[in-house]
Amino acid sequence: MTERKIKSALISVYHKEGLGPIIDGLDKLGVTIYSTGGTESFIRDRGVDVTPVEELTGYPSILDGRVKTLHPKVHGGILARREEDHLTQLAQLEIPEIDLVVVDLYPFEETVANTEDEDLIIEKIDIGGIALIRAAAKNYRDVVIVPSREDYATLQEIIDEHEGVSDLEARRKLARRAFAVSSHYDTAIFSYFNGDGELPVFKRSEMKANTLRYGENPHQDATYFGRLNEMFTKLNGKDLSFNNLVDIDAAVAIMREFEDADPAFVVLKHTNACGVAVRPTQLAAWKAALAGDPVSAFGGVLITNRPLELTVAQEIDQLFYEVLIAPDFTDSALELLSKKKNRVLLQYHHLQQQPMSFKSLLNGVIVQDTDLQTESADQFTVVTERQPTGRETADLVFANKCAKHLKSNTIALVRDNQLIGMGCGQTSRVDALKQAIVKARNFGFELEGAVMGSDAFFPFSDCVEIAAEAGITAVVQPGGSIRDKDSIAAANKADVAMVTTGVRHFRH
């Protein structure tokens, strides 16, 4: 027999929201209810009979409530198989069967997020609730487990539509949810205790899942696990795709570099910034960013660090783009851009990046610190005879930021806080430089007086020589090659200023 009717229930929850109709439904079905503490008071206040767990166990709640349900008369009634041997033992020991367990755990993650008081955090580690969830889930063949307030609707359906009767499939689905809840909870606790990473263990748990239309390509299935709504509010547009999400992640990373700058705009395509500019006004920043590569901007992702104005929206509206991201939109800008229903408009709340990043590869996962370091001018070391000018120094800082966020091998050409040429994803640095020069010239930029940023050192002098011949007057690079002196000598010969940072920013 796979169907089981709920005749008795143990209810112990932290959050009471949504619990009322369940209590009323169980009472209407004549279910015997056992409960503890605040939940017991909540049930009694609704005028529903409830048996305190202390009355069942013969023991009071002790140790400031740390021990309430950890007792054989509770767990025996949950774990007993509805078979003759187990039922006989229950009868001999005067243990009632418990057919339904409803739990909502102490809010451990929320507490960690809102305080650094370790005493408060430790007290929000639920012991009895986890034990109840695991016991009921283990015995799902006979017991209904509701492990979270997010599952109240499922229980409500069993009560209202099936008069408290559940089948084996429904109970097994709830058991699966129960172990998802309990394992996520344990992972959160471990992550708190292992915040320093002393134990080399990879654990990650995300309960929020969003099935995407497809993955990187239409033949690949994909699911996004995470809490995107904590970072963004989607104001318009279709559901985000795999490629949208990857590009948005890249957009957030590079805009962090310019978040506090004057009005800035970045245009990205396939995670690479093809247009970057900072200007006194947002409209000027948009026009300068678009000019960097107006061809690649088609179908791209756009991000700015200022509330989007109508004058800028009118310009952007002429372009086909996938996603537009801003900290806010004026009412008139939002009204205009929302007329195109598929265009995604995202309002960002913050530009936060996770401190650790990971990637699945080979037969496992590789974990590393996220590259959150950015070098300022005072961290530059001038290695040439000529010092960079003030304007060149500002552009070198800008170029270094751009190079950091382009796929390796990378060269970024910059003039007056504008990316005017980029070469990325090339197998040689010379090819990356040549690509950057060609792109800059194709879009009408004058390279005389521009600066060059490289994500890694120059193994030979050829890049400096090619750059100098093109008119570039200053270079920023990490340094560290055994042949640094060759590049420095080439720069001195061409009267090019060169600075090193000591920090490489490969991006594969």
NUZATI-632647 format. One line per 10 residues: for each residue x, z, y of C-alpha. Coordinates in steps of 0.2 Angstrom, whole numbers, padded with zeros to 4 digits, m for minus. Each point is the difference from the previous one (the first is absolute). Layout:
! residues N
X Z Y; ... .
***
This chain:
! residues 508
0000 0000 0000; 0008 m0006 0016; m0013 0006 0013; 0001 0018 0007; m0012 0009 0010; 0006 0012 0014; m0007 0017 m0004; 0014 0011 0008; 0012 m0003 0014; 0015 0008 0008 .
0002 m0004 0018; 0015 0005 0011; 0004 m0010 0015; 0010 0001 0016; m0010 m0012 0011; m0019 0003 m0001; m0005 m0016 0009; m0012 m0010 m0011; m0002 0013 m0013; m0017 0006 0005 .
m0010 m0015 m0008; 0010 0003 m0016; m0005 0018 0000; m0018 m0004 0003; 0000 m0013 m0014; 0008 0011 m0013; m0012 0014 0005; m0015 m0012 m0003; 0007 m0004 m0017; 0001 0018 m0005 .
0019 0000 m0001; 0008 0017 m0001; 0013 0001 0013; 0016 0010 0001; 0011 0002 0015; 0012 0009 0010; 0004 0006 0018; m0006 m0011 0014; m0008 m0012 m0011; m0010 0013 m0008 .
m0006 0006 0017; m0004 m0018 0005; m0011 m0002 m0015; m0009 0017 0002; m0003 m0004 0018; m0010 m0016 m0005; m0012 0012 m0010; 0007 m0006 m0017; 0004 0012 m0014; 0019 0001 m0004 .
0010 0011 m0012; 0016 0007 0006; 0015 m0005 m0011; 0005 0019 0001; m0016 0004 m0009; 0004 m0013 m0013; 0018 0006 m0003; m0002 0018 0003; 0015 0000 0013; m0001 m0001 0018 .
0009 m0013 0011; 0018 0008 0002; 0016 m0003 0010; m0009 m0006 0016; m0009 m0013 m0010; 0015 m0007 m0009; m0008 0004 m0017; m0019 m0003 m0002; m0004 m0013 m0014; 0016 0001 m0010 .
m0009 0009 m0015; m0004 m0005 m0018; m0019 0002 0004; 0002 m0013 0012; 0012 m0012 m0008; m0007 0003 m0017; m0017 m0006 0006; 0008 m0016 0007; 0012 m0004 m0014; m0011 0003 m0015 .
m0004 m0015 m0010; m0019 m0001 m0003; 0004 0001 m0019; m0005 0014 m0012; 0017 0009 m0001; 0002 0001 0019; m0018 0004 0003; 0000 0014 m0012; 0015 0008 0008; m0008 m0001 0017 .
m0015 0009 m0007; 0010 0013 m0008; 0010 0003 0017; m0016 m0001 0010; 0007 m0015 0010; m0013 m0012 0008; 0003 m0019 m0001; 0004 m0007 0017; m0006 m0018 0001; 0005 m0005 0018 .
0015 0005 0010; 0000 m0004 0019; 0016 0003 0009; 0007 m0004 0017; 0018 0006 0002; 0008 0009 0014; 0006 m0012 0013; 0019 0001 m0003; 0004 m0017 0008; m0010 0003 0015 .
0008 0017 0002; 0018 m0007 m0001; m0005 m0013 0013; m0006 0013 0012; 0012 0015 m0001; 0018 0004 m0005; m0005 0018 m0005; 0006 0001 m0018; m0011 0015 m0004; m0016 m0010 0005 .
0006 m0015 m0009; 0004 0010 m0016; m0017 0008 0000; m0008 m0017 0000; 0007 m0004 m0017; m0015 0000 m0011; 0003 0008 m0017; m0018 0004 m0007; m0007 m0017 0006; 0013 m0010 m0008 .
m0002 0009 m0016; m0019 m0003 0000; 0002 m0018 0003; 0013 m0003 m0014; m0010 0010 m0012; m0017 m0009 0003; 0009 m0017 0001; 0008 0004 m0017; m0017 0004 m0008; m0008 m0015 0009 .
m0009 m0004 m0017; m0011 0015 0004; 0002 0005 0018; m0003 m0009 0017; 0014 0003 0012; m0002 m0003 0019; 0018 0002 0007; m0003 m0003 0018; m0013 m0001 0013; 0003 m0019 0000 .
m0009 0000 m0017; m0015 0009 0005; m0010 m0016 0001; 0004 m0004 m0018; m0007 0017 m0005; m0015 m0002 0011; m0004 m0016 m0009; 0001 0009 m0017; m0012 0014 0007; m0013 m0011 0009 .
0000 m0016 m0010; 0004 0007 m0018; m0008 0017 0001; 0017 0008 m0003; 0004 m0010 m0015; 0017 m0009 m0001; 0007 m0012 m0013; 0018 0000 m0007; 0006 m0015 0011; m0006 0009 0016 .
0009 0016 m0005; 0016 m0009 m0004; 0000 m0009 0016; m0001 0017 0009; 0014 0007 m0011; 0011 m0015 0005; m0004 0005 0019; 0004 0018 m0004; 0017 m0004 m0006; 0003 m0011 0014 .
m0005 0014 0012; 0011 0013 m0009; 0015 m0011 m0002; m0001 m0004 0019; m0001 0018 0005; 0015 0005 m0011; 0010 m0015 0008; m0004 0006 0017; 0006 0018 m0004; 0016 m0007 m0008 .
0003 m0011 0015; m0001 0016 0011; 0012 0010 m0010; 0012 m0015 m0002; 0000 m0005 0018; 0019 0000 0000; 0000 m0012 m0015; 0012 0012 m0009; m0009 m0004 m0017; 0003 m0019 m0003 .
m0018 m0003 m0005; m0010 m0015 0006; m0019 0005 0002; m0013 m0009 0011; m0018 0002 0000; m0013 m0009 0011; m0019 0003 m0004; m0006 m0013 0013; m0001 m0017 m0008; m0005 m0017 0008 .
m0001 m0015 m0012; 0007 m0015 0010; m0007 m0018 m0002; 0016 m0004 m0009; 0019 0004 0001; 0014 m0010 0008; m0007 m0016 m0008; m0018 m0003 m0006; 0005 0002 m0019; 0006 0018 0003 .
m0012 0015 0000; 0004 0013 0013; m0006 0017 0006; 0005 0010 0015; 0002 0019 m0002; 0001 0009 0016; m0009 0007 0015; 0001 m0015 0013; m0014 0008 0010; 0012 0014 0005 .
0011 m0013 0009; m0013 m0013 0006; m0018 m0003 0004; m0005 m0017 m0004; m0011 m0007 0014; m0003 m0018 m0006; 0004 m0012 m0014; 0000 m0003 m0019; 0007 0011 m0013; 0019 0002 0001 .
0010 m0010 m0013; 0016 0005 m0009; 0010 m0011 0011; m0009 0007 0016; 0005 0017 m0006; 0018 m0004 m0002; 0001 m0009 0017; m0009 0015 0008; 0013 0012 m0008; 0014 m0011 0008 .
m0009 0000 0017; m0001 0019 0000; 0018 0001 m0004; 0007 m0011 0014; m0013 0006 0013; 0006 0018 m0003; 0017 m0006 0008; m0010 m0005 0016; m0015 0012 0000; 0006 0009 0016 .
0007 m0015 0009; m0007 m0011 0013; m0015 m0011 m0006; 0007 m0008 m0016; m0007 m0013 m0012; 0006 m0005 m0017; m0006 m0015 m0010; 0004 0001 m0019; m0002 m0013 m0014; 0004 0004 m0018 .
0006 0017 0005; 0013 m0007 0012; m0001 0001 0019; 0000 m0017 0007; m0004 0005 0018; 0005 0017 0009; 0000 0003 0018; m0001 0015 0013; m0006 m0004 0017; m0007 0009 0016 .
m0018 m0006 m0005; m0009 m0002 m0016; m0004 m0018 0004; 0018 m0005 0003; 0005 0009 m0016; m0012 m0010 m0010; 0005 m0016 0008; 0018 0003 m0003; m0003 0006 m0018; m0010 m0016 m0004 .
0013 m0011 0008; 0013 0007 m0013; m0008 m0011 m0014; m0017 m0006 0004; 0000 m0010 m0016; 0002 0014 m0012; m0012 0011 0011; m0014 m0010 m0008; m0009 0011 m0013; 0011 0015 0005 .
m0002 0018 0003; 0001 0006 0018; 0003 0018 0006; 0002 0008 0018; 0004 0017 0006; m0013 0000 0014; m0019 m0001 0000; m0005 m0018 m0001; m0006 m0007 0016; m0012 m0014 0003 .
0012 m0012 0008; 0011 0001 m0015; m0015 m0001 m0012; m0005 m0016 0008; 0018 m0007 m0003; 0000 0006 m0018; m0017 m0006 m0004; 0007 m0018 0001; 0011 0003 m0015; m0004 0001 m0018 .
0006 0017 m0006; m0004 0012 m0015; 0002 0017 0007; 0001 0007 0018; 0006 0019 0002; 0000 0010 0016; m0002 0019 0004; m0017 m0005 0008; m0010 m0015 0007; m0009 m0001 0016 .
m0019 m0002 m0002; 0001 m0018 0007; 0015 m0005 m0011; m0009 0007 m0016; m0016 m0009 0004; 0010 m0017 0002; 0011 0002 m0015; m0014 0006 m0011; m0010 m0016 0001; 0012 m0007 m0013 .
m0007 0010 m0015; 0015 m0002 m0012; 0014 0005 0012; 0005 0017 m0004; 0002 0012 0015; 0008 0017 m0004; 0002 0015 0012; 0014 0010 m0005; 0000 0019 0002; 0019 0002 m0003 .
0015 m0010 m0006; 0005 0012 m0014; 0012 m0006 m0014; 0002 0010 m0016; 0017 0008 m0001; 0003 m0006 m0017; m0003 m0018 m0007; m0001 m0006 m0018; m0001 m0016 m0010; m0003 m0004 m0018 .
0013 m0010 m0008; 0008 m0003 m0017; m0006 0014 m0011; m0003 0013 0013; m0002 0004 0018; 0014 0001 0014; m0003 0013 0014; 0010 0001 0016; m0001 0007 0018; m0009 m0011 0011 .
0011 m0008 0013; m0006 0009 0015; 0017 0000 0010; 0002 m0010 0015; 0016 m0001 0011; 0000 0002 0018; 0013 m0006 0013; 0009 0016 0000; 0003 m0002 m0019; 0009 m0017 0003 .
0019 m0001 m0002; 0007 m0014 0011; 0014 m0009 m0011; 0004 m0014 0012; 0010 m0002 0016; m0015 m0004 0010; m0014 0013 0002; m0018 m0006 m0001; m0009 0000 0016; m0015 0011 0003 .
m0012 m0015 m0003; 0010 m0005 m0016; m0001 0019 m0006; m0018 0001 0002; m0002 m0017 m0009; 0012 0006 m0014; m0011 0015 m0003; m0015 m0011 m0001; 0008 m0012 m0012; 0006 0014 m0011 .
m0018 0006 m0002; m0006 m0018 m0004; 0013 m0003 m0013; m0004 0016 m0008; m0017 m0006 m0004; 0004 m0018 m0006; 0004 m0004 m0018; 0018 m0001 m0004; 0011 m0009 0003; m0006 0001 0018 .
0006 m0006 0017; m0011 0004 0016; 0003 m0009 0016; m0006 0009 0016; 0000 m0003 0018; m0009 0011 0013; m0010 0011 m0012; m0006 m0015 m0010; 0003 m0007 m0017; 0005 m0018 0003 .
0006 m0004 m0017; 0001 0007 m0018; 0008 m0004 m0016; m0006 0010 m0015; 0000 0001 m0019; 0015 m0012 m0001; 0013 0001 m0014; 0014 m0001 0013; 0002 0008 0017; 0006 m0017 0007 .
m0016 m0008 m0006; m0010 0014 0008; 0009 m0003 0017; m0002 m0019 m0001; m0018 0002 m0004; m0002 0012 0015; 0009 m0013 0012; m0011 m0014 m0006; m0016 0009 0002; 0005 0006 0018 .
0004 m0017 0006; m0015 m0008 m0008; m0011 0012 0010; 0010 m0004 0016; 0010 0015 0002; 0017 0000 0009; 0013 0010 m0010; 0012 0002 0014; 0001 0019 0003; m0010 0004 m0015 .
0006 0014 m0012; 0000 0001 m0019; m0005 0014 m0012; 0005 0000 m0018; m0006 0012 m0014; 0017 0001 m0008; 0018 m0003 0003; 0008 m0017 0002; 0012 m0004 m0015; 0008 m0014 0009 .
0002 m0005 0018; m0010 m0016 m0001; m0017 0008 0006; 0008 0006 0016; 0008 m0017 0003; m0016 m0009 m0003; m0009 0012 0011; 0012 m0001 0014; 0000 m0019 0000; m0019 0001 0002 .
0002 0010 0015; m0003 0018 m0006; 0009 0013 0010; m0002 0016 m0010; m0002 0006 m0018; m0006 0016 m0009; 0004 0003 m0018; 0003 0015 m0012; 0019 m0004 m0002; 0009 0006 m0016 .
0007 m0016 m0007; 0018 0000 m0005; 0001 m0015 0011; m0008 0007 0015; 0016 m0004 0010; m0003 m0019 m0003; m0017 0001 0008; 0006 0011 0014; 0014 m0012 0004; m0012 m0015 0000 .
m0011 0010 0012; 0015 0004 0012; 0006 m0018 m0001; m0017 m0006 0006; m0003 0014 0013; m0015 0007 m0011; m0004 0018 0001; m0002 0009 m0017; m0007 0017 m0005; m0001 0008 m0017 .
m0013 0013 m0005; 0007 0006 m0017; m0018 m0002 m0007; m0005 m0014 m0011; m0019 m0005 m0001; m0001 m0011 m0015; m0019 m0004 m0004; m0002 m0009 m0017 .
***
